[in-house]
Amino acid sequence: MNIEALRYAQAVSRTKSFSDAARAYGVTQPALSNGVARLEAELGVKLFDRSPRGVRPTAHGARALPLIDHVLSALDQLVAETGRLAHPVAETIRMGVSPLIGADLVAGAFEAARALERPRDLVLREADLEPLSSDLEAGRLDIVLVPAVPGLPTFRHRVVAREPVVVIAPDTPGDNSPAELQAVADAAYILGPRTCGLTTFTTELFHSHDLTLHTYPGEAASFRAVDEWAAIGLGAALLPRSKVALEHSSCRPLLAAGAPVEIAYEAVWDSGTPLGADLEEFVTALAGGRQAPLTASDMAPRNAEHNQRS
C-alpha cells in the first residue's frame, strides 16, 4: 500500500478540499486525486463524497479515515524514535505560539518540557499563523501552538486545549445571558486579518451553521483591536473568553443548538525529525494524556456536543 496515498487521504480529510490538500501538500490536484482514487480502488471502498459545500467522508470513509490516521501516527512515531536513536538532538524545544494562546497553556508547556524523560528548555516565539507555519516548514521551529483551523496537513496535529467563545453584542446592553448563534447572526461583526486564526474560526463557525456572516466594513489589526472596537460600539465580536480584556455593555457566552461554542487550540509538529519522539511525549503531557490525533471534525468550530465525540 502506498504511504503517500494514505497521506493524501489524510490531508483531504483534514482540509475538506482536494485543491486545498494538494496546495498544502505541494503536489498538483490531479496527482493527489489520482493517489486517493488508487487508494480507494485498493481498499475497495469510496472514502469521500464531493458536493457544492465541499468534501465529506462517506459512511465507509468515516470508519476508515481514523484508522489511516492511526497507521500514519504509528509510522511517524517509528521514524521519530529511530531518528532519535540515530542522531543526538538539541537540548531545547523551539516553540512558536499564536497570540491567541493564553499564558496558562504556555506555562503548562514549560512544565511538560521539564517533565520529559530527558528534560528540555523551551525557547518561545510569538507570531501570527503565516510566519509560524513558514518557520515550522523550514525547520526553524520544532512545534507550534495555534488555533485549530485548517492548514499544515502534512504535519502531526493534536488538540491540547479548548475554551468557551463569547459574543460581544453592543445591541443588547446589560444582557450577559447566554446567546444562541442564530439569534445574534444579524449583527455586523468586527473582523481582523486571518493571521491569528480568529477570523477563520468566526467565518467557519457561521458557514458550518449555514448562516451569513455580516461584517463591519473596516478591519482590525489583531484580536486586541477587535476587543477595543467592540467596546466602543463599532460592531459585534466573537472572542475566546480569556481574550476579553475590557468592560463591555454586553458580553454573552455563545451557544449553538443550546451547547457552548468553543475554540480549540492544537499542537502541530513534524514527528519525522530527530526530536520527534520527544515532541510526541511533550504534546501528550501538554494535552493531559489525550492520545487521539486531531481528526477532520476537530478542524471546524465545534460545540460541546461535538466535543463529547472527539
Secondary structure, DSSP 8 states (H G I E B T S, - for coil): --HHHHHHHHHHHHHS-HHHHHHHHTS-HHHHHHHHHHHHHHHTS--EEEETTEEEE-HHHHHHHHHHHHHHHHHHHHHHHHHHHHS---SEEEEEE-TTS-HHHHHHHHHHHHTSSS--EEEEEE--HHHHHHHHHHTS-SEEEEES-S--TTSEEEEEEEEEEEEE-TTSTT--S-EEGGGGTTS-B----TTSSHHHHHHHHHHHTT----B-SS--SSHHHHHHHHHTTS-BEEEEGGG--S--S-EEEEEETTEEEEEEEEEEE-TTSTTHHHHHHHHHHHTTT------GGGGS-EEHHHHHH-
